[in-house]
Amino acid sequence: MNNNIFHDIPKELPDEITETLVKEKNIRIERIVSKGHMSDEGYWYDQAKNEWVILLKGKAKLEFENETLELEAGDYLNIPANKKHRVSWTDPTTESIWLAIFY
């Protein structure tokens, strides 16, 4: 079986796509595909697990309570559990492809 993180992406993305690639007791790996999508106004993720995330393609902005990070392909970060954050922008002209590992 040959899988590719960049394949099987619909041409139209009315909604962000979140796919679970691996799920075990202490880890979950997701592919997220955004194109102009962002967190709902006023919504903050406040997750019980740590999240390591890399932006594989595209551009995005992640907002934390006291800072905003501009990300481009190749940028990654570790978000500790319960650190409030939100996606405040993704590039509307191309897909932003994320790989997120929750542990």
Buried (B, 14 or more C-beta within 10 A) or exposed (E): EEEEBEEEBEEEBEEBBEEEEEEEEEEBBBBBBBBBBBBEEEEEBEBEBBBBBBBBBBBBBBBBEEEEEEBEEEBEEEBEEEBEBBBBBBBEEEBBBBBBBBE
